[in-house]
Amino acid sequence: MAAAFSRSSCAKRAFVSSLLILLGFVVVGKGWAWVPEDQAVSSGVVDANAPVEVSGVVVDASGAMVPGAAVRFSPVNGTPTEVTADSAGAFHVLLKIGHYQISAVQTGYEQQERPLELASSSPTRLTLTLKIKGNVESITVVADVGYTATSAITATRVPMSLLDTPQSVYAVTSQLIEDRGAESLKDALTGIPGVQAVSLGEGRRDQVLIRGFSASTDTYIDGVKDDAPYFRDLSNTDRIEVVEGPAAVLYGRGSSGGLINRVTKQPQMEGLQGQIGFLGGSYGDKRFESDVEDGWLSNKLGVRVTGAAEKLGSQRDFFYLDRYAWAPTVRWQPNDRTQVYAQWEQLRDEREPDRGLAAISGPQGVVPIGTNYGYVTGTPTTAPHNFSHTSATDETLDIKHEFVDGWHVHNVFRQAGDVVVWSETYLNQDLSSGIFGTDVRSKPGVVTLFSSAQVSASDSPENPILTRGQTNATQSQQNVFDQAEAYRSGKFLGIEHLLLVGAEYGRQTQDRLQFTGTAPSVTLYNPDTSLAPTLSTTPSTNSRGFFQTAAVYTQDLMQLAPKWKLLAGVRFDNFKQNVDNRLPGATSPSRVDNDFSPRVGLLFQPVSSSTVYFSYSRTFDPSGEGLSLSTSSADLPPQVTTNYEVGAKVSLLGDKLTSAVAIYDLDRTNILQVSPTNPNQLIQVGEQRTLGATWSVQGSITPHWMVYGGYSWNDAVLLNSPTTFNGVSYNGKRPNDVPVNSGSLWTTYSFKGGFGAGGGLVFNTDSFAADDNLVQLPGYTRLDAMFFYRKRHVDVTAHLDNLTNTRYYDTGHSDLEIFPGAPISGSVNLKYRF
């Protein structure tokens, strides 16, 4: 099969993309000076009686103007001065030099207070942000400073405070992404309580588990579904949020264990600014990254362009990655009530699809972590070397407007396309019978062996022979989604309400063409990676699927009493599926699902800085929800997930540090799972129940000391399972890649002169490579460190990962696909800001 694009063409495109990004540096050659908004520039002589012009705007957390707010300026000694914001949220007042306490009040919003010091007669401009009373779930969490994330803005939902959310929400801020040296979604999500960001997904896509459930199709961009199978780049990512537990009332089908939302970078309308960086590291890692923006028309029009080009290897033999990504974004703000965003993202990714190691340790000891069983060396003859080529693009038009009567409306339209072409030779050894070797649990850092390859008469006992399979395929997916929402706060029957109504329409198509060939066997310890496979000319899969979503939803937050709030909502989904199976004599399945997804949350807030809550939610997953409907799954009932959760949240040190704890009972029935023997087929594995608890802490202890960490306990079990694999029933087994205990801690400290250091640990107890629980992955603790020097324009950051050079196994996708963690490695990142 011809490759979608060559490595050389990918490099050329990366160079051209990088050149285009660099042109942003010379678009406008103008200087600027930055002055903190609330500090006037002094002329040197201060007249205490001179009037000071103070003006500004009152906005909500999304940046929308709040008209009619009462703004009071109370001096330390004297009579307060009060003004009312006009229809555009603007205010203007003349004050004397001195110290003031500002308060802003408006119906439907929480009263906000802040100090103000006027040290000179120079004009001062303020932006006062009000929090909407109540709680409507949003997954867009704003990082105020460093690692701190206390408030929320609209991604495609209503702004809220994290304290007002009866659900576990975690934010990975841009500063945290940078400090941890995260280059992938897996890196960024590592250490979040309840999340297992695993490495594999047939070596071609991100794979994430939340509370023991797969979230592969529960990924979003700015609140819109992004379920295509590919590895996401972070160059256009401002922050990442994880909502744990079903998010059904806002997102409908799916979202059983939770969801992941990637919030993209937007123009800040603050003039010409940006950064350019280069990273070099172990295994030939080289990454260029750029982020440039500017504004025109009195900052009514802003443009931001991000991009990256990357090449790297790995601890795995013959692995390579060559990719680039870039994303231009335009923001137009014709007036204070309207915002329009247009964005285009493009990603090209070429790599060797790595499936890892087999769960076998023979008489010679542990298999080296670099061992590759694919077709990756020699001169390609009957087939190409293992490769995976991905092309992903998406285009977005996002419009927000606030009417004078208080209604906020939001519409977002996104279309996206993803094409993956791959050819792969991999292990498919039968593990159902025969034991080779012994239980090696007593050896630290070794995959525990409960089963291994059956040894045939032709095998060498010292170097057993393993069989392989071959697949070459093309899969393309097109998504079109449109979401429309409106919300407003007000009083009805003596109760404050925050009402949200919305609708969503989506249309998806997916084409699959796959050929299943054969490949020569190889030995365990020294596989001959030059043995070419034989490609098949008869397709094993040839189909086109059509999938349509139509949904409406509503949600209301009610202030029942001064310290009590009730959140209630429901969503109705109509989901249609139709697969045209083009194989000779094959049946083309179809189905239609209609279901409601309710949620109720009760919050008690004894003081303004703490919350105790209880919530119940339910969601459904139709058969084939992951765009994998087949004849075998078309008649299976939908998966149903219910979640009961109690928790508490507290904000400390003046909202600079937050902590949360949650206890939950998450139950999912009629579970469907990708077959271990056929990735295009779903099988029913019964019921999964997860009893769990999480604890987290995030923010700043002092202005120089930041911390991020948490702990998770997950007791997950498969129940009432009719499935047997490798001769073992799934009933009573623990789901794969779900350790009972896991956690992390990361902290940084900034010293004088721009120097600083940080470090942390990640730990997991034992887990299993597959649901059959035949192969146990030992627990591990990994230590990481970083050192940095930061001045106004220059950043130099060095990372060291796995300081103790611990041998560990990061994840298992099956008993034949176990990914080893990297030994001690490092990188240096140079960045120039302007």
ZATI-515835 format. One line per field, with one value per residue (C-alpha): residue number from 1; chain; x, y, z. Coordinates in steps of 0.05 Angstrom, whole numbers. Example, Ala and Ser with C-alpha at 12.3 -4.5 7.8 and 13.67 -1.06 7.14 Angstrom:
<rs>
seq (1  2);
mol (A  A);
x (246  273);
y (-90  -21);
z (156  143);
</rs>
This chain:
<rs>
seq (1  2  3  4  5  6  7  8  9  10  11  12  13  14  15  16  17  18  19  20  21  22  23  24  25  26  27  28  29  30  31  32  33  34  35  36  37  38  39  40  41  42  43  44  45  46  47  48  49  50  51  52  53  54  55  56  57  58  59  60  61  62  63  64  65  66  67  68  69  70  71  72  73  74  75  76  77  78  79  80  81  82  83  84  85  86  87  88  89  90  91  92  93  94  95  96  97  98  99  100  101  102  103  104  105  106  107  108  109  110  111  112  113  114  115  116  117  118  119  120  121  122  123  124  125  126  127  128  129  130  131  132  133  134  135  136  137  138  139  140  141  142  143  144  145  146  147  148  149  150  151  152  153  154  155  156  157  158  159  160  161  162  163  164  165  166  167  168  169  170  171  172  173  174  175  176  177  178  179  180  181  182  183  184  185  186  187  188  189  190  191  192  193  194  195  196  197  198  199  200  201  202  203  204  205  206  207  208  209  210  211  212  213  214  215  216  217  218  219  220  221  222  223  224  225  226  227  228  229  230  231  232  233  234  235  236  237  238  239  240  241  242  243  244  245  246  247  248  249  250  251  252  253  254  255  256  257  258  259  260  261  262  263  264  265  266  267  268  269  270  271  272  273  274  275  276  277  278  279  280  281  282  283  284  285  286  287  288  289  290  291  292  293  294  295  296  297  298  299  300  301  302  303  304  305  306  307  308  309  310  311  312  313  314  315  316  317  318  319  320  321  322  323  324  325  326  327  328  329  330  331  332  333  334  335  336  337  338  339  340  341  342  343  344  345  346  347  348  349  350  351  352  353  354  355  356  357  358  359  360  361  362  363  364  365  366  367  368  369  370  371  372  373  374  375  376  377  378  379  380  381  382  383  384  385  386  387  388  389  390  391  392  393  394  395  396  397  398  399  400  401  402  403  404  405  406  407  408  409  410  411  412  413  414  415  416  417  418  419  420  421  422  423  424  425  426  427  428  429  430  431  432  433  434  435  436  437  438  439  440  441  442  443  444  445  446  447  448  449  450  451  452  453  454  455  456  457  458  459  460  461  462  463  464  465  466  467  468  469  470  471  472  473  474  475  476  477  478  479  480  481  482  483  484  485  486  487  488  489  490  491  492  493  494  495  496  497  498  499  500  501  502  503  504  505  506  507  508  509  510  511  512  513  514  515  516  517  518  519  520  521  522  523  524  525  526  527  528  529  530  531  532  533  534  535  536  537  538  539  540  541  542  543  544  545  546  547  548  549  550  551  552  553  554  555  556  557  558  559  560  561  562  563  564  565  566  567  568  569  570  571  572  573  574  575  576  577  578  579  580  581  582  583  584  585  586  587  588  589  590  591  592  593  594  595  596  597  598  599  600  601  602  603  604  605  606  607  608  609  610  611  612  613  614  615  616  617  618  619  620  621  622  623  624  625  626  627  628  629  630  631  632  633  634  635  636  637  638  639  640  641  642  643  644  645  646  647  648  649  650  651  652  653  654  655  656  657  658  659  660  661  662  663  664  665  666  667  668  669  670  671  672  673  674  675  676  677  678  679  680  681  682  683  684  685  686  687  688  689  690  691  692  693  694  695  696  697  698  699  700  701  702  703  704  705  706  707  708  709  710  711  712  713  714  715  716  717  718  719  720  721  722  723  724  725  726  727  728  729  730  731  732  733  734  735  736  737  738  739  740  741  742  743  744  745  746  747  748  749  750  751  752  753  754  755  756  757  758  759  760  761  762  763  764  765  766  767  768  769  770  771  772  773  774  775  776  777  778  779  780  781  782  783  784  785  786  787  788  789  790  791  792  793  794  795  796  797  798  799  800  801  802  803  804  805  806  807  808  809  810  811  812  813  814  815  816  817  818  819  820  821  822  823  824  825  826  827  828  829  830  831  832  833  834);
mol (A  A  A  A  A  A  A  A  A  A  A  A  A  A  A  A  A  A  A  A  A  A  A  A  A  A  A  A  A  A  A  A  A  A  A  A  A  A  A  A  A  A  A  A  A  A  A  A  A  A  A  A  A  A  A  A  A  A  A  A  A  A  A  A  A  A  A  A  A  A  A  A  A  A  A  A  A  A  A  A  A  A  A  A  A  A  A  A  A  A  A  A  A  A  A  A  A  A  A  A  A  A  A  A  A  A  A  A  A  A  A  A  A  A  A  A  A  A  A  A  A  A  A  A  A  A  A  A  A  A  A  A  A  A  A  A  A  A  A  A  A  A  A  A  A  A  A  A  A  A  A  A  A  A  A  A  A  A  A  A  A  A  A  A  A  A  A  A  A  A  A  A  A  A  A  A  A  A  A  A  A  A  A  A  A  A  A  A  A  A  A  A  A  A  A  A  A  A  A  A  A  A  A  A  A  A  A  A  A  A  A  A  A  A  A  A  A  A  A  A  A  A  A  A  A  A  A  A  A  A  A  A  A  A  A  A  A  A  A  A  A  A  A  A  A  A  A  A  A  A  A  A  A  A  A  A  A  A  A  A  A  A  A  A  A  A  A  A  A  A  A  A  A  A  A  A  A  A  A  A  A  A  A  A  A  A  A  A  A  A  A  A  A  A  A  A  A  A  A  A  A  A  A  A  A  A  A  A  A  A  A  A  A  A  A  A  A  A  A  A  A  A  A  A  A  A  A  A  A  A  A  A  A  A  A  A  A  A  A  A  A  A  A  A  A  A  A  A  A  A  A  A  A  A  A  A  A  A  A  A  A  A  A  A  A  A  A  A  A  A  A  A  A  A  A  A  A  A  A  A  A  A  A  A  A  A  A  A  A  A  A  A  A  A  A  A  A  A  A  A  A  A  A  A  A  A  A  A  A  A  A  A  A  A  A  A  A  A  A  A  A  A  A  A  A  A  A  A  A  A  A  A  A  A  A  A  A  A  A  A  A  A  A  A  A  A  A  A  A  A  A  A  A  A  A  A  A  A  A  A  A  A  A  A  A  A  A  A  A  A  A  A  A  A  A  A  A  A  A  A  A  A  A  A  A  A  A  A  A  A  A  A  A  A  A  A  A  A  A  A  A  A  A  A  A  A  A  A  A  A  A  A  A  A  A  A  A  A  A  A  A  A  A  A  A  A  A  A  A  A  A  A  A  A  A  A  A  A  A  A  A  A  A  A  A  A  A  A  A  A  A  A  A  A  A  A  A  A  A  A  A  A  A  A  A  A  A  A  A  A  A  A  A  A  A  A  A  A  A  A  A  A  A  A  A  A  A  A  A  A  A  A  A  A  A  A  A  A  A  A  A  A  A  A  A  A  A  A  A  A  A  A  A  A  A  A  A  A  A  A  A  A  A  A  A  A  A  A  A  A  A  A  A  A  A  A  A  A  A  A  A  A  A  A  A  A  A  A  A  A  A  A  A  A  A  A  A  A  A  A  A  A  A  A  A  A  A  A  A  A  A  A  A  A  A  A  A  A  A  A  A  A  A  A  A  A  A  A  A  A  A  A  A  A  A  A  A  A  A  A  A  A  A  A  A  A  A  A  A  A  A  A  A  A  A  A  A  A  A  A  A  A  A  A  A  A  A  A  A  A  A  A  A  A  A  A  A  A  A  A  A  A  A  A  A  A  A  A  A  A  A  A  A  A  A  A  A  A  A  A  A  A  A  A  A  A  A  A  A  A  A  A  A  A  A  A  A  A  A  A  A  A  A  A  A  A  A  A  A  A  A  A  A  A  A  A  A  A  A  A  A  A  A  A  A  A  A  A  A  A  A  A  A  A  A  A  A  A  A  A  A  A  A  A  A  A  A  A  A  A  A  A  A  A);
x (0  26  39  -6  55  130  175  212  149  127  194  186  116  140  194  144  95  150  171  100  94  160  133  86  145  153  80  80  143  119  141  99  102  65  36  -6  -79  -92  -27  -23  43  67  94  136  95  31  -27  -70  -131  -125  -183  -167  -205  -226  -262  -273  -322  -359  -357  -375  -325  -334  -315  -387  -408  -453  -498  -531  -482  -475  -401  -384  -317  -309  -250  -216  -244  -301  -365  -371  -382  -428  -439  -480  -451  -485  -517  -448  -423  -379  -372  -334  -320  -275  -240  -185  -117  -121  -141  -209  -249  -288  -353  -393  -465  -516  -577  -559  -485  -444  -420  -346  -298  -226  -178  -155  -97  -93  -23  -24  -71  -60  -123  -136  -176  -207  -239  -286  -306  -370  -385  -454  -494  -504  -475  -480  -427  -372  -308  -269  -229  -187  -118  -113  -39  9  -26  -86  -154  -212  -262  -293  -312  -354  -325  -393  -428  -446  -390  -384  -339  -306  -334  -404  -397  -426  -375  -300  -266  -191  -153  -83  -62  -14  39  33  38  102  133  123  150  87  91  31  -39  -12  43  -7  -57  -7  -21  -93  -131  -175  -142  -97  -66  -39  10  -21  -82  -55  2  -41  -82  -90  -118  -145  -182  -224  -248  -234  -272  -245  -251  -222  -285  -299  -249  -270  -242  -272  -332  -345  -335  -267  -271  -226  -169  -104  -48  -63  -9  -9  20  -49  -72  -82  -104  -137  -196  -222  -293  -299  -364  -420  -429  -493  -537  -489  -455  -504  -483  -417  -379  -388  -324  -315  -289  -229  -233  -176  -184  -149  -108  -146  -122  -116  -125  -64  -20  40  66  89  143  188  222  267  272  326  327  341  328  339  280  277  217  207  146  120  61  51  -7  -25  -86  -113  -171  -163  -158  -226  -191  -139  -99  -60  -19  10  53  102  148  177  222  238  256  243  269  236  279  263  209  205  158  157  100  79  18  -5  -68  -87  -143  -180  -220  -267  -301  -344  -373  -373  -430  -407  -347  -333  -277  -254  -201  -167  -123  -80  -38  6  34  79  105  121  59  89  50  102  124  94  80  132  197  236  294  343  307  268  260  298  250  271  252  209  169  146  171  219  286  313  293  217  196  126  103  123  156  109  81  22  5  -47  -76  -125  -158  -215  -248  -289  -335  -355  -403  -423  -471  -504  -572  -592  -647  -594  -597  -529  -529  -473  -468  -409  -401  -344  -326  -267  -233  -185  -150  -105  -66  -25  11  31  61  49  47  -17  8  -45  -39  -98  -59  10  54  126  170  150  115  165  127  186  230  222  208  187  120  86  77  13  11  57  63  50  115  110  155  197  209  274  261  312  282  209  178  120  70  53  -3  -7  -57  -57  -115  -144  -195  -225  -275  -314  -349  -398  -427  -468  -486  -532  -543  -574  -573  -600  -605  -667  -717  -781  -829  -780  -722  -660  -651  -596  -629  -592  -625  -588  -591  -539  -538  -482  -468  -410  -386  -331  -300  -259  -219  -175  -135  -110  -47  3  74  131  141  199  236  224  293  323  265  285  251  270  223  171  96  50  -5  -75  -113  -181  -209  -229  -267  -299  -353  -381  -419  -468  -482  -529  -540  -599  -606  -639  -624  -641  -612  -633  -594  -638  -616  -661  -634  -574  -529  -566  -567  -601  -579  -627  -623  -640  -619  -655  -614  -635  -577  -582  -532  -528  -468  -462  -422  -392  -363  -396  -458  -450  -507  -511  -532  -571  -605  -638  -632  -674  -659  -659  -598  -616  -573  -588  -538  -549  -497  -488  -439  -429  -380  -363  -297  -324  -376  -405  -446  -484  -500  -534  -525  -543  -521  -527  -479  -513  -483  -431  -427  -353  -373  -360  -430  -427  -477  -457  -471  -531  -582  -547  -579  -546  -496  -525  -482  -504  -461  -473  -422  -411  -354  -326  -284  -248  -211  -152  -102  -147  -167  -94  -98  -156  -169  -224  -245  -298  -327  -366  -404  -401  -439  -442  -486  -488  -414  -388  -313  -269  -254  -182  -181  -218  -211  -272  -319  -352  -365  -408  -370  -426  -426  -370  -375  -324  -324  -273  -247  -203  -166  -131  -93  -74  -48  3  25  65  77  140  117  67  39  -4  -21  -72  -90  -140  -169  -208  -239  -263  -292  -327  -393  -442  -396  -413  -345  -288  -220  -154  -195  -212  -279  -280  -330  -300  -238  -209  -210  -143  -98  -136  -91  -126  -81  -48  -25  24  56  90  118  162  197  223  285  313  346  300  326  280  272  217  203  154  133  81  61  15  3  -6  -53  -70  -52  -120  -189  -170  -122  -70  -13  -1  39  78  69  122  143  176  215  223  257  264  308  295  319  266  273  226  245  284  266  315  285  318  279  303  253  257  315  326  325  268  247  172  114  71  9  -19  -68  -70  -26  14  17  53  89  153  168  230  295  326  322  325  312  329  279  301  246  245  185  167);
y (0  68  114  175  218  205  223  271  307  311  345  394  412  420  468  508  511  535  588  614  618  657  708  729  761  813  828  889  922  964  974  970  983  942  974  935  954  978  1018  1089  1117  1171  1238  1245  1301  1279  1327  1293  1335  1325  1285  1216  1191  1118  1080  1008  953  899  830  759  701  691  763  783  853  859  920  957  933  978  995  1025  1057  1060  1101  1084  1149  1184  1176  1120  1138  1094  1091  1046  1010  1029  983  963  948  1011  1060  1125  1162  1217  1201  1228  1196  1143  1072  1045  981  966  926  907  881  857  812  740  750  741  806  817  860  881  935  994  1041  1107  1133  1188  1230  1189  1156  1085  1032  971  906  878  805  779  705  681  656  582  523  503  452  477  442  504  522  585  583  649  643  585  520  554  540  568  595  574  608  586  536  517  520  571  601  578  571  503  508  509  444  379  338  325  373  376  429  422  494  520  532  461  434  474  457  383  384  353  341  295  285  226  270  325  278  237  242  266  227  173  180  129  161  98  95  45  45  -3  47  96  138  168  120  146  112  153  118  51  65  79  152  142  172  221  274  345  409  471  429  397  323  303  227  210  161  200  227  300  354  407  466  499  477  530  481  413  397  330  320  255  217  219  288  265  326  369  318  261  192  166  201  142  150  222  265  306  375  409  485  518  583  646  717  758  826  855  874  840  785  713  662  615  554  495  430  377  313  239  191  246  287  354  400  471  509  579  622  692  740  812  858  911  961  984  910  894  844  795  739  684  630  570  515  459  411  350  289  238  166  125  71  23  -2  27  74  142  201  257  307  379  419  491  530  602  634  699  737  793  835  888  912  897  846  804  758  717  665  627  573  522  466  419  359  311  252  196  142  69  40  9  -46  -60  -127  -195  -216  -271  -279  -340  -377  -324  -272  -210  -189  -124  -64  -44  -110  -98  -155  -116  -112  -53  -70  -94  -74  -72  -124  -153  -101  -33  -28  -16  55  97  162  209  272  311  378  417  483  521  582  605  663  693  750  782  815  876  835  789  730  702  661  619  579  538  501  452  405  358  305  250  199  144  97  41  -24  -64  -132  -152  -211  -253  -313  -359  -355  -399  -461  -481  -450  -431  -405  -392  -341  -283  -239  -245  -208  -133  -94  -155  -169  -222  -285  -324  -348  -349  -375  -448  -482  -525  -583  -538  -485  -477  -478  -422  -379  -396  -379  -330  -324  -257  -226  -169  -113  -57  -9  59  92  161  199  263  300  358  387  448  469  526  549  605  621  674  687  715  708  667  650  681  635  655  613  604  571  538  511  481  437  397  366  322  281  233  186  134  92  30  -13  -66  -125  -180  -215  -264  -257  -305  -324  -296  -315  -283  -255  -238  -230  -223  -157  -163  -221  -190  -205  -226  -176  -199  -176  -193  -143  -167  -102  -56  -11  59  82  139  166  222  257  303  327  379  394  440  454  499  520  542  580  545  581  625  563  512  503  451  434  394  379  330  316  276  243  212  172  138  89  56  16  -3  -69  -77  -147  -200  -230  -188  -158  -83  -67  -6  18  79  97  148  161  212  230  264  295  323  356  386  433  460  518  532  588  621  583  512  465  397  363  301  285  232  224  174  166  116  88  58  -4  22  90  90  87  11  -17  -89  -145  -177  -113  -83  -119  -111  -64  4  9  47  83  111  150  168  217  256  305  368  425  481  543  565  622  672  627  611  538  490  420  370  300  255  186  152  90  83  26  8  -48  -83  -66  -72  -79  -85  -158  -178  -218  -171  -95  -84  -126  -110  -163  -159  -167  -157  -104  -61  -29  19  41  96  158  215  272  330  394  448  519  563  557  621  666  626  555  518  448  398  328  277  206  156  91  50  -17  -38  -106  -140  -174  -221  -229  -281  -272  -322  -308  -346  -399  -351  -320  -245  -251  -224  -198  -128  -86  -77  -17  1  0  0  56  111  182  237  299  355  419  477  534  599  629  699  719  678  609  553  479  428  354  301  229  185  118  61  -5  -71  -73  -123  -122  -149  -165  -239  -219  -270  -220  -173  -109  -93  -28  26  95  143  205  266  334  400  462  529  600  651  724  770  747  682  614  556  492  424  361  295  237  172  195  127  91  46  -9  -8  -25  35  1  -60  -61  -137  -195  -186  -110  -85  -18  -9  58  97  93  156  210  285  347  421  472  542  593  667  709  778);
z (0  -18  41  49  50  56  113  68  47  119  136  78  101  172  147  105  164  210  160  155  230  234  185  241  275  220  203  248  274  332  404  466  541  592  655  705  694  765  773  745  722  769  745  808  842  876  890  942  923  848  819  792  732  744  689  670  653  692  659  676  677  602  586  569  594  655  648  707  760  821  833  901  920  996  1022  1088  1117  1082  1044  992  919  878  803  758  697  632  581  556  627  628  686  700  765  793  859  903  915  970  989  970  976  912  912  850  857  805  808  791  807  870  902  888  929  917  942  900  913  875  884  831  790  727  697  720  683  717  696  749  740  772  784  765  824  822  786  715  696  651  634  617  678  680  710  748  766  756  775  807  775  815  765  699  634  576  528  503  571  626  668  740  800  813  884  854  814  844  806  804  755  745  705  676  667  614  667  693  622  612  679  670  599  571  496  489  518  558  589  607  640  680  754  752  806  774  705  672  611  577  520  472  427  375  371  331  379  448  499  566  623  673  736  703  638  569  547  477  445  501  480  461  431  464  485  417  405  378  377  317  332  330  375  393  394  449  411  405  474  528  582  590  634  658  683  722  724  672  639  606  614  574  529  521  497  522  578  626  667  647  590  568  539  503  507  450  449  430  412  476  440  476  416  386  431  427  439  400  429  414  453  448  488  494  437  386  409  372  375  348  374  360  384  354  358  342  341  295  291  363  384  353  308  332  299  333  299  336  307  321  284  319  307  360  375  438  484  435  378  309  334  300  302  251  255  250  271  262  277  258  298  283  336  317  371  335  401  475  468  409  398  336  332  270  277  232  260  219  241  203  241  216  263  273  306  368  404  457  487  498  569  567  606  583  615  592  635  620  547  534  533  463  431  369  336  275  204  211  178  112  42  34  -16  -11  39  68  136  194  189  210  175  203  173  217  206  238  224  276  275  345  358  425  438  499  491  532  567  598  551  531  466  438  373  351  285  274  219  224  181  200  154  181  135  166  153  214  230  302  351  351  391  422  498  514  534  556  609  595  650  721  763  768  817  865  815  822  759  719  686  728  687  695  623  563  493  481  465  402  384  338  391  428  503  510  455  439  372  369  313  280  241  191  177  127  126  112  157  146  189  179  235  229  294  310  381  401  473  513  587  632  707  741  797  792  849  898  877  839  775  725  665  608  544  486  424  386  317  292  230  224  169  174  118  134  86  118  94  140  117  146  172  189  261  302  365  433  447  380  330  257  241  167  153  107  114  58  44  30  -33  -4  45  114  127  76  103  107  169  176  246  266  333  349  421  464  537  593  661  719  779  838  899  950  1011  1027  1034  991  916  872  802  758  684  630  559  505  450  384  355  288  259  191  166  93  96  27  36  -8  24  88  127  136  208  231  294  327  400  439  512  568  610  676  730  799  846  915  944  1015  1024  1099  1080  1014  1009  1017  987  1005  951  930  858  816  741  687  615  559  506  445  414  366  400  383  309  310  298  272  259  325  365  328  371  437  488  503  558  618  669  736  784  857  885  949  957  986  959  994  971  1015  1020  986  929  913  934  924  949  935  957  926  939  884  863  787  755  681  653  585  574  503  491  430  418  434  370  323  332  288  331  398  451  513  579  629  683  713  781  808  880  888  922  899  934  900  916  866  867  903  975  969  909  895  914  871  880  842  867  886  904  876  902  851  868  798  782  723  743  709  649  596  562  564  533  538  573  630  648  657  714  779  744  749  685  652  668  731  793  860  886  846  857  842  871  832  861  839  875  845  877  869  805  760  781  804  812  816  819  836  835  802  832  813  848  810  750  696  622  601  629  634  690  667  665  723  715  778  814  809  832  784  805  759  766  730  736  704  693  674  658  622  552  562  592  599  627  638  653  681  681  719  762  794  726  750  703  699  653  638  609  575  517  519  542  478  480  541  539  580  611  590  630  656  603  596  554  551  527  504  496  476  494  467);
</rs>
